[in-house]
Amino acid sequence: MADRWALAVAEDGGVDVAPLGPGGLPAGPVRREPDLAGAVRSRPDVARWVWRSTAEVYPRLLAAGVRVERCYDVEDAETLLLGHEGRSGEPRSAAAALARLRGGPVPPDPPQRSAEPGAQSPLFEPQGVHVPLADLLAVYAEQQRRHDRAAHPDRMRLLTAAESAGMLVAAEMNRAGLPWRADVHREVLHDLLGERYAGGGEPRRLAELADEVSAAFGRRVRPDLPADVVKAFAQAGIKVSSTRRWEIESVDHPAVKPLIEYKRLYRIWVAHGWSWLQDWVRDGRFRPEFLAGGTVTGRWVTNGGGALQIPKVIRRAVVADPGWRLVVADADQMEPRVLAAISRDPGLMEVAGRETDLYQSVSDRAFSGDRAQAKLAVLGAVYGQTSGDGLKNLAALRRRFPQAVAYVDDAARAGEEGRLVRTWLGRTCPPAAGARDDAGEEAGIPQDEPAQTPGPQEWVPGYASTNARARGRFARNFVVQGSAADWALLLLAALRRSCADMAAELVFFQHDEVIVHCPEEEAEAVVAAIRDAADLAGRLTFGPTPVRFPFTTAVVECYADAK
């Protein structure tokens, strides 16, 4: 029996399946099956399924109790290949790929739908996107040839496999949901915000703080309107350009303290308040729609729900089921370790292979033991802080770790010149686009105050930018952050495989943090599985290097207790 099969959902609801041979070509006749779950369940020995879209197929299989080991997502592969070929932004559907292959007019992609609270539907509506199996296999075979033409074919194939594995993990996480105690959440909101007023107005504590702000200015001021606050400060003889915390907290005025507290609580009320709880938590689970590879760098986002921005105080509501535990694992200093692996800088690899704290080791070598200065220098090199003290720090870092700094310098130069920039495995950054903070990845969610140290950025397709320096700054970050995202996909794939024979379930992932919900007696095994998965992902992604990818792991009943 072939270990690789393809399937396509037909317009009449049936499923066409066929075994595959070398080169992605059919190795047997196409068979029509009446039921998707039955077609997959009856072939338990299939090692990998090839299909149009995981979002179309896998939620339906999971609902029927069918789990697959591996898959190849044709449309996700098309996205990666288009990017690698310098064609980011072109339609990525299987229908579009088929049209390009046959020289016909290329249809646009279906519009992305907005998430519906509590829903578990695919990202794209299925109407009008059915592709017959023979056509899907023609696209798949051509994709195999395009992989052969990649800059590093083996790495590109690994990236495609890892991204498809991430799609499976995301679908399983969407179905499992994050354990959530609605009663605890309500208690937290009451403690923070006070009573709710009829009509949906601001709760008591926010109203009190708004009155304090107005009293401090001597007139009615809306603290939720930045322009109103800036104007009030101006009338008080204080010039501020925004109401961001870092700008106003040094201002000497009695309105500052209640204003900062108002902004903190306002974000909680809007982003994770009572309305959010009603919309997104069902049957003891929070189920956002995780989207693997939702950004150009490969980092995940969620389609609604604000899952990647849960404030620590709200994490008190994330509580394991009775007799179960949350294993919360946070990668230690992941991005500088990735920089060591991709740059092959001998000194930085040696530091990143030690059991000791990486930033402290860097500080001992280049910054006279000043850990804070070393951390700023490393993050400045990755995120592009190359002026002022950042320039001085970068020079010190360059003396000790020349290959590492040269690696990101070269990426920045390529970005400035409009050339393609790739992660270690081959994910490609578009040569011209815009940038925004990661905190804005989910529409409608208020952004956190920006850190005063350099922070990661994401390209947003459709945002125009003619600033070559900004493109270079992002490209510098992209090669590190994107390679870290590639490593994380392989980590998740390895961890998913380790947990397959346990009751444990992956329930949360963001960038460098993963949460597994498991029976208490499985917790130690899960901790070991995370450690082993990190080591395996490092070897698979970057090859043999001395770089270690350790995790800080906590076994807790409540998410808030892990930090």
N, C-alpha and C positions, 0 to 999 in steps of 0.2 A: 504494500500500500504506500502511495506517495505520502511524504511527510509534509507536503505543502499543497493546500487546496485554495481555490478561489471561489468566492460566492458573490452573487449580485441579486439584490432584491428586485423582483419584477414589478411592473405596474399593477398587475392583478393580485399582488400580495404573495405570490409564490416566490420560490428561491431557486436560482440556477446555480449549480455547483459543478466544479471540474477539478480533477487532480492536475498538478503542474509538474513539468519536467525542467530540464536545463533551459536557461535563458528566459524563463517565465512563460514558456509555450505550453499549451495543453498536452497532458500525457494520457488522455483518455477522453471519452465522450462527455458532453455536457448533459447533466441530469437535472430534471425539474423535480423539486421537492415542494410539497404543499405548505410546509411549516419551517420557519427559520430555526427555531430552537431544536426541532426534531432533526433537521439536517446536520446541525453541528453536534448535537448530543450523540447521534448515531455513528460519529467518526471520532472517537476519543483519542485515536493515535495520531491525529493531525498535529504537527508541531507548530505550524504557523498558518494562519488564515490570511488571505489577501482579499481586501474588500475596499469599496470606494471610500467609506467614511466610518470611523469608529463611532462617531456621534450618532450615525444613523442606525448602526447595527447593535453595538454592545449593550446599551441600556435595555434593549428588548431581550437580549440573551440573559442579562443579569436578572431581569424581572421574572424570567422563566427558570431561574436557578442554574443557568449554564455559565460556566467560567471557561475562558480560553487561556492557553499558556502564552502564546505570542500572536502578533498580527502584523500586517503591513498595511498602513493606511495610505492609499494611493493619493488622496488629495493633500494630505500633510506632506508626503514625499514631493509632490509637485511644488508646494510652497518652498521647501528647502532647495530643490533643484533650480527653480526660477531665481531664487536669491543668489545661488552660487554662480549662475550664468549671467549675473548682472541685470536681471529682468524683474526685480522686485516690483510688486504692485500690479503685475499683469494678472488677469483672472486665473485662479488656481483650482477651479473645479475640474472634475474628471471630464465633463463635457467640453470645457475650454481646452484641456490638454488634448482631447481627441480632435477637436477642430484644428488646433495648431499642427497636429501630426498629419492631418489630411489636407491641409491648406485651405480650409474653409473659413467662413466668418466666425470669429471667436465670441461666444456669448459672455455677457458680464456675469459675475458671481451673484447668487441670490443675496438679497440684503440680510445683514445680521439682525436677528430679532433681539428684542429686549428680554431680559430674564423675567419670568413670572414667579413671584414668591411661592416657594414650596413645590414648584414644578420641577420635573426631571426630564424635560424634552430636549431634543438635539439643539445644537447651536443654530443650525440652518434648517428652515422648514423643508420637508422632503419633496413638496410638490415641484414637478418639472425638472428634477435632477436625476431621474432614473437613467442609468447607462447600462445597456445590455452587456452580458458577461463577455461576449466576444470582443466588444469594443473596449471594455475595461481591461481585458488581457492585452489588447494591442497597446494601450497606454502603459500598462505595467511593463511589458517587454521593452518598450522604448525607454522607459525610466531606467531599466537595468543597463542599457547601453549608455545613457547619460551619466550614470554613476561611474562607468568605466572611463569616461572622459574627464572626470573631476580632477582637481589638482592633486588630491590624495585619495584615490578611489576607496581604499579599505577604510580610511577614517570616515569618508562620506557615507559609506554603507552602514558603519557603526552608528553614526549620527541619526540616520533615518530609522534604523532599528530601535535606537534609544528613544527617539521621539514617539514612535508608534507605541512602545512600551509605556511611555508617559501617558498616552491617551487612554490606555487600559486602566492605569492607576487612577487617573482623574475620574473616569466613569465609575470605578468601584468606590472611590471616596464619596462621590456624589450620592451614590446609593446608600452607603453606610451612614453618612452624616456624623457630625461632631456631637458627642453627648452634651446636652444642654438642660440645665435646671431652670425652667421658667420662673419658679417660685423664688429662687435665689436671685435671679436677674431683677425681679420686681422689688425685692428687698433692697438691692443695691441702688436701684433708681430712686426709691423712696428716701433712702438715707442721703443720697447725693442731692436730689432735686426737690424733695418735699412733695406736697400734695399736688395732684393734677387739678387744673381748673376746667370747668365745663366749657365746651366749645373748642377745645384743642389749643388754647392759648398756652403761653409759657407757664411752666410749673412755678410753684411758690418761690423756691430759692433763686431762680433766674429773675423773677420779677423783683425780688428784694435787691439783688445785685444791680439790676438796671436802675432801680431807684437810688442806690448808693452812687453809681456813676453820675447820674443826673445831678444829684445833690452836690457832688464834688465840683462839677462844672458850673453850677448855679443856674442851670437851665435844662430843659428836657432834651436828653440825648439818647438815641437808639444805639446801644452798644453792638447790636447785630449788623449795623450798617457802617462799614469802615469809613466811607466818605463823611458821614455825620461825626464820627469820632475824630478824624483828622481835622475837620473844620473846628470842632470844639477845642482841640489842643491849640490850633492856630489863634483862636480868639483869646486863649489864655496866654498867648505870647510864646508858645512852644511849637517849633516846626518839626513835624514828623512826616515821612512820606507814606507810611502804612501803619497798620495796627498789629503787625507781626510782633510776637513776643520779644524777640531779640532786639528789636528797635525800641520798644516802649518801656521795657523793664528797667532801663537805666534813667528814665525820665523822673524828675522829682516833682510829682504832682499827686494829690490824694486820690485821683481817679484811677491811677495805674493798678493798684492792688485789686480792687473789685473788678476792674476791666479784665485783667488777666484771668481771674477766677471765673468770671462770666464766660469768657471765650472757651475755657477748658470744659466747663459744664455744658455749654451750648453745643459743642461738638458731640459730646456723649448723647445729649437729648436728641439731636437731629440724626446722628449716624447709628446709634444703638439704643434708642429710647423705647417707649412703650409701643409705638407704631411698628418699629423694626421687629420687636419681639413677636407681635401679632402676625406680621407678614412672613417671617423667615423661620420660625421655630415651630415644628410639628412633631407630636408624639415623642417628645424628649430628645429631639435631634435638630440641629441646625444644618440645613442642606443647601449651601451655596452651590453654584455651578462652577466648579473648577475647570479652567481652560489651560491645558498644557501648551506651552509655547505661545502664550498670548501676547508676548512682546517680541520685538525684533531680536533682542538678546537671548530669547528662549525662556526668560523668566515667566512664571505662571501669573495669571490674574484670575479673578472670579467675575462672572457675569451677574453682578448684583450681590447685595448682601454684606459687602464690606468685610469679607472674611479675613483679608490680609491686613486689616487695620483694627484688630480688636484691642481696645485699651486694656491695660493690665487690670484696672478695677473691675471691668466687665468680665475678665477671664475667671473671676470667682464663680461665675455661672457654669463654667465648663467643668463638669463633675463626672467622674467615671461611674458606671453602673455598679450596683452593690456587688461586692466580691471581685470587681474588676479594678484595673489601674490604668493610668495614662503614663506611657513611657514617652517623655518629652526629650528630644535630642536636638542639641544646637551645635552646629559645626563651629569649631574653634578657629577663628582667624582664617576663614576659608579663602578669601580673595588673595591675600599675600602668598598663601601656600600655592594657589593656582598659578600666580605669577612666577613663582620659583619653578614650577613644573614646566610651564610653556616656554620660559626664557632659557631654561637649562643653565642658569647662572650657578656656578659651582658653590659659591659662598652662600647664596640664599637657599639653595637646595640643602646644604648642610645644616643651616639654621632651621629650615622647615622640617628636617628629619629628626630633630631632637624632641625629647620628652618635655623640655622646658617651654615656658611661654615664649612665643615667637617674637613679640615686640620687645620683650626684655632682652632677648638674645641679640636682636638688631641694635638695641640701644647700647649694649655692652661693646659692640664692635664699632659703632659709628657715632654715638651720641653721648659718650661718657656716662652711660648708665641711666640717662634720662628717658624712661619708657614713654612718657607722654609725647616727648619730642619725636621719638622714633616712630610712634604710631602715626602722628601727623605727617611725617615724611613719607612713610609707605603709602598711606591713603592719598596723600597729595600726588605722589607719582602715578597712582592708579586713576585718580579722578581728575587730574589736571590742574592742581593748584600750583602754578609755576611762577607766581609773582610774590614780591615781598618776602616774608619769612619762608614761604613755600619754596622760593627759588634757592635760598640758602640751604634749606633742608634737602632739597633735591640734589644739590651739588655734593653734599656730604654722603648721601645715599649712593650717588654715582661713583664716588671714589671706592666705596667698599663693595658695591654690587653692580659693576658696570654693564654686564649683559642684561640684567633685569631692567635697568632704566633704559638701556638702548632699545629693548624690545618694545616698550610702550612708547618711546620717542618715535620709533619707526612707524608704529601704527598711527600715531598722531599726525605725522608728516603725510602718510598715505591718505588719511582722512581729509587733511587740508587741501591736498592736490586732487581730490575727487576720485581717488582710486578705491577699489573694493578692499575691504578689510574683513578677515575671516577669524573665527575662533579656531582652536586647535583641531577640532574635528571637521570644520568646514562650514559652519553656519556663517552667513555673510551679512555684513552690515551694508545697507544701501549707501551709495556715495553722497547723496544729498537728501536731507530730510530735516525735520525739526526735532526738538528735544523738550522734555518736561520731567519733573520730578516723579519718582516712583509713587509718591504718595497720592498722585492724581490718576492712578491707573483705573479707578472705577468711577464712572460718571456719577455725579450727585453726592459723593462722599466728601465732606470737608477735609481739606488737607491738614496734616499735622504741621506744627511750627517747624521750619527748617532747622536742621542741626547747624551749629557754627563750625563744624568740621566738614570737609568735602563730602558730598553724598552722591549716590548713584543716580544716573539719569536714564531715561528710556526714549528711543526714537518713537515718534508718533507719525505713521504714514499720513500724508496729506498736509502736514504743517510745513510751509515753505521756509527755507532758511538760505540766505546767501552769505552767511558769516562762515568763512572758511575756518577761522580759529575755533568757532564753536563746534564745527564738524570734526576738527582734529581732536578737540578735547573729548568729544564723545567716543571717537574711534579708539583713543587711548584706553578708555574705560571698557569699551566693547570687547576687546580681545581677552580681557581678564574676566569681566562679569559674564560674558557669553560662554567662555570656556568653563566657568564655574557652573553655569546652568547645564551645560552638556554633561559634566561630571555628576551633577545632582540627578539627572535622568537615569544614569546607569546605577547610581546608588538606589534610587527608588525601585528600579527593575530587579536588582539583586535582593533588596529587602522584601519586595513582594513575593519573590520566589521562595525565600526562606520562611515566610509566614504562611505559605500556601497550605501546609499540613497542620497548622495551628488554628485555634479559634481567634487569634489576634487579627486585627484589621487596621489598615492604614486609614486614618481619619482626617489628617491635616498635613499640609505642606506649604511652606513659603520660603523660597530662596535658600536658606541655610538651616531651616528648622523643620523637623518632622515629628508628628505625634502618632503613636500606635496605641490603640485601645485594646487591652487584653485581660484575660483572667489573671488574678494575682499570681497564680502558680506559674504562669508563662512569662512573667516580667523579666526574670534573669535571662531566659533564653532570648527574649526580644532585644535586651541590651546587648547581648553577645552578637546577635544577628545584625544589629546596626553597625557595630564595630567592624564585623567581617565584611559587610556590604560596602562600607566606606573604603576599606583597603582594596577590595576587588575593583570597585569603581575607579580608584586611582590608577591601578595597573592597566585596566582596560582602556581608560581614556588617554593617559599620558605615557603608557609604556613603562619600562623599568626605570624608576627614579628613587632616590632616598626619601622623597617627600612623603610625609605622613598627613593623614586627614582625620584627626581625632575629633570626637564629639564630647561635649559636656552633657551627660545624660542624667535625668531625674525620674524616679518612679514615684508618682504622686496620685492622690485621689482627685485633686483640684489643680487645674492648669495654672492658676495664679500662684501656687506654691512652688512652681518649678523655677522661678527666677529669683 
